Amino acid sequence: MTSDHTAAPERLYPDTTTGERQALEQWLDFHRATLATKCAGLDDAQLRTLSVPPSELSLLGLVRHMADAERGWFRRILGGEQAPWLYADEEDFDRSIHVTGADTYEEAHAAWQAEIAHARKLAGGMALDDLAASPHYRTGDPINLRWIYLHMIEEYARHNGHADLIRERVDGATGA
């Protein structure tokens, strides 16, 4: 049984001749839609299917992880908000990936989409060279919006590779 939340989204290929900002935003949106596409049409058990032992990585875990990544880089770093993590905590920073029986795709998908909407709102009023309110959490270096966009594209691209392999394991679907 599939959920309405697992319908495949429209995924637009980025323009090939657009400006820098539009290209960054289009590529980020493309990768966001790619992860949603990898989850499309699957039931709860399939969304919880683990990649390969001993990994606990699942499509549901990836959606939760990306909700926290969106929150971390846009709310916490770019906006300087004191927003608590959605899933991670100080004892288990990868808690987002460690899915329990109580965790649902509907909740994770809604949280992820809310974080994407908030990220768009925060970034929309900034120039690419504008510095984030908080420095990089590991290095302490200042970072600008351009760097955050590039990092998020990389983060999604890496995890979409994981999602490709998990989806193939679940039902044999490959590509797109």
Secondary structure, DSSP 8 states (H G I E B T S, - for coil): ---GGGS--------SS--HHHHHHHHHHHHHHHHHHHHTT--HHHHT--SSTT----HHHHHHHHHHHHIIIIIIIIS------SS--SS-TTTTTS--TT--HHHHHHHHHHHHHHHHHHHHTS-TT-B-SS--TTT----BHHHHHHHHHHHHHHHHHHHHHHHHHHH-----
